[in-house]
Amino acid sequence: MKKLLLVFSVALLVFSCQNDESDLEVTPAAFSIATKRSCATQDMLEIQLKNDPTLAQRLQEMELKNAKAMASGKLINGVLEIPVVFNVLYSTAAENVSLAQLQSQIDVLNADFQGTNSDYNSSNAYNSVRGALNVKFVIDQVIRKATTRTVWYSEDEFMKSASTGITATSPTTKLNYWVVSNLRRKSDNSQLLGYGKFPGTTTAALDGIVCGNYCTGTNGLAAAPYNLGRTATHEVGHWMNLRHIWGDANCGSDLVTDTPSHDAPNYGVPAAGLRSTCTGTPLEMYMNYMDYTDDKGMYMFSNGQASRMAAIFSSSGSRSSFR
């Protein structure tokens, strides 16, 4: 088990980041679902750290406040309702995600965060630390816009611009969720499933999460192995201040006490009993939503993660405006 790091470690987060200025175009015919999960949240944070010299200090201060909020034990009174604004961008009628598909995503978020998902009680070595959060997600608004773009790059964030996408709606009190048809990493043109913004790291206009229509919800355009809505669960986890479970480094820290050290991300559905080579060779919590396993391979948060998420909604938290 890892000790909670109260001082934010910039060294673990700042890595070289290559930016390809060419605007590659990918036609719908060239699109195929990714064989491995890929999330650009950490990539985007590294870009932000590079571009904003004051961000690391602000994040360290936020971590100290979060730790204090978690220690107080007074995090959320009752159920916190989180309004969700879906910003749907499509280039063909077939890409215009249905309301049923969007509602299925809301249903998954509520089940996964509240710990009522059907696979929540699946037996594993970490049953005793499974955690849940008293939140309820509701559709506040669905905004749709036709576009000629056939590819969306995470680094550009064009989906959030008025001229090329849809601007955020009340991002300090509503979770903005952009749905796009083909999300990619510009530096290598690899396909992405989604990315989210950590609290306190960006302007309100860019805050929220982005997911492909192929991994949103459980029906419609959702495609296996990402058709159980867990991509959004993962990205909302980032939006609520959770790190990848391997800490984005070999045996790195995710700043949570009750999750084990991981060598690196896991893919697919690992076999039971998988151990890392980290100190103590602990069993890996590959079923955690913050790993990279397929949707059917992830089904839990830990108590420590739930406390960390709840802390941002406390009166002193970075998302206190949602209270």
N, C-alpha and C positions, 0 to 999 in steps of 0.2 A: 504494500500500500504506500502511496506517496504522501509526503507531507505537503500541506497547503502552502503554496508560495505566496507570501503577502507582498513581496516586492516584485513587481512585474519585470520579467527578464527580457530586456530588449535583445540581448544577444541571441536568444532562441528564435526571435521573430524576424530579424533583419537579414535578409539574404539578397544576393544579387538578383535583379529582375530584368529580363530582357524585354524590350518593347519593339515589336515589328511594326513599323509605321505604314507598311503597305496594307491596303484595305482589301484583303482577299475576298472574293465572292464565291459562295458555295450554292449551287443550284439545288432545288428540292430533290432532283434526281440523284444527287451525290450523297444525300443524307441517309444515314443508317444509325440505329440505336447503338450507343456505346457498349462495349463488352465489359468494361470495368467502370465502377462509379468514379466520378471526378467532380470535385467541388472547388470552386475558385475563391472561396472566402478568404483563405490565408494568403493567396496570391494578391488579392485586392488590398488586404491589410499591409502587406509588405510594400506595395506601391504607395499607399497613404503614409506609411512611416518614412519612406524615402523623400516624399514630397513635402512633408510637414514636420520640421525639426522639433516642434513642441508636443507632438502627439504622444510620444513615448512617456513623457512626464505626466501628461493628463491621464493616460491609461494607468500609470502607477498609482496616481491619486485615487482613481476610480476603484482600483483593486482594494486599496486600504479601506475605502468607504464600504465596499461590498462585504469585506471580511467583518467589519464592525456590525453591519446589518445582520449578517448570518449569526454572529455571536449573540445578538440581542434576542433572537428567537421570535421577534415580532415582525413578520414579513408581510403576510397578506391576511386580511380579515375577511373570511367568507370566500366567495368565488369572484375572481376578477374577470370581467368580460372584456374581450379584446375584439374590437370591430375590424374586419378585414375588407380591404378594398382590392378587388381583382382588376388589374389593368391588362386586358387581353389584346395582344397585337397579332394580326393575321394577314397573310398575303393572298390566301385563297379561302373560299367559303368553307372548305373542309377543315381548315385550321382554326376556325372561329369556335373555340371551345364552348361546349354546351353548359347551360346552368347546372344540369344534372352532374356533369363531371366536376364542376367547381364545388358543388355541394358535397359530393363524395369526398373531396379533399378536406373540407371543413369537418366532416364526420370523422375522418381519420385523425386529424389534429386533436380533436376533442378526446377521442379514445386513447390515443398515444400519450398525451400529456396528463390526462386524468387517471391513467392506469386501468382503463376498462377495455382495452383491446383484447381480442379473443385469444391471442397468444401470450398475453402478459404473464400468465401462470405457468408457462413452459418451464420445465424443471432444468435448472442449471446450478452451477456452483455459487452463484451470486444471488440466489433467491432472497437472502436475508437483507440485502441492501437495495432491493428494488424500490424506486421512488416515484412519486406522482406530484402533480402541481394543481392547485385549485384555480384553474383558469377555464374559461369557456370562450371558444372562438365562434363568431357569428358573421355572416355576410352582411356587410354594411352597404356595399355598392359594387356593381359590375360595370366597368367602363370599357368599351370596345372601340378599336380603331383599325381600319384597313390600311395597309402599308405595302409598298413595293419591295421592301427589304426581305431578302431570303435568308439572311444570316445576321446574328447579333453577337457582337464580341463583348465579353465581360469588361475588358479594359476601357472600351469606348463609353459604355453605359448610355448608348443612344436611345435605348428603350425608355429612358427617364426624361428625355428632352421633349419639349413641346413641339418642335419642328419635325422630329423623327420618331417620336414615341408618345408616351402619355406622362404628364407631370404627376408627381405625388399629390395625394389628397390628404390634408391634415395629418402629416406623418408623425407629429408629436402625440397624437391621440388615437391614431389608426395604423394598423399594420398594412402597408402597401405590398402587394404581391403581384409582380409582373409576370405574365405568361407569354412566352415567345415560342416560335416554331423551330428555331435552330440556334442553340446557344453554343458558342465556341470560345476557346482561349486564343487570342490573337497571336501570341508569340509562337505557337506551333500548330495552330489551326485544329487542335484536338477538340472533340466534342465534349461539352460539359452538361451535367444534369442541372446544376444550379449554383447559386451562391447567396450568402446573406451578409448583412452589415452588422458588425459588432456594435453594441451601444457605445456612444461617446467617441466614435471614430470618424464620423462623416457629417456632412451637412444634412439638414432635414430633407432637402430636395432629393438626396440620393439614398435615403434610409429605407430599409425594407428588405425583401428577398426577391430573387429572380429564379424562375424554374422553367424548364422546357415543357411544352404541352404534352410531350411524350412521357413525362414522369409526374404529372399532376393528377391527383385523384386515382380512382380505381376503375374507371370505365372510359368510354369514348376513345380518345387518342392515346391513352396511357398504354405503354407497351412493356411487356415482360423483359427483363426481370425487375423493372421499376414501376410496376403497376399496382402497388399497394399503398401509394401515397407517402411513403417514408422519406422521399427526397425532401419534401416540404417540412416534415418533422425534423430532419437533420438541419435544414437551413434556418428554420425558426429557432432551433436550439442555438445556433450561432447568434441570431438576432437577440436571443436572451442571454448572451454572454458565455456560451459553452464553447470550449476548444475541441478540436479533434482529440480523440481519446489517446492517441500516441504522442500528443503534444507537438506535432509537426516536426519531430526530430527523433532519431533513434533513441528509444527509452526516455523520451521527453516527458514533460509534465503538462497535464491538462488543468492544473490548479485545483484539483478536486482530491479529497483525501481517501475516498472509498472506491476509487477505480484503480485497477492494476496497471503497471507499466507495460507498454506494448513496444515491440521492436519497430513496427511500421504499420500502415493500414492493412486490414484484411479485406479480401475480395471474395465474391461468391458466397458460399455458406460453409465455413470451416467445420472440420470434424470436431466433435466434443473432445475436451481434454487438451486443446491446443495451448502450449506454453510458450512464453517468450524467453529469450536468452538474457533478459534484463536481470538485475540483481534479485536473487531469490527465485528466479525462473517461475514467476507467477502464472497461473491460468489467465489467459487473455479473455477480456470481456467483449468478445467479438459480436455478441448479440446486442451491444449498446448502440443506440441510435447515432452516436457520434463516431462510429467506425465507418468503413467503406463497404461493408457487406451488402449483398443484394437485399431488396426489400423484405423477402421472406426470412432473411437471416438475422434481422434486427427487431427487437421488440421491447426494449426497456431503457429507462434512465436509472441512475442510481440516486439514493437519498441525497448524497452530496451535490450531485448535479441539480436536483430539484431545489435545494437550498440556495445554490448559486444563482439559479434563474429567478427565484422568488426575490432575492436581494435587490435586483435591479428595479423592482416595483415598490420598494419600501419608500418611505417619505424622503429619504436621502439618496435614493437610487437614481441611476441614470435614465430610467424610464418611469419616474414617479408621476409624470403627467398622464399616465394611463390609469392611475388610481381613480 
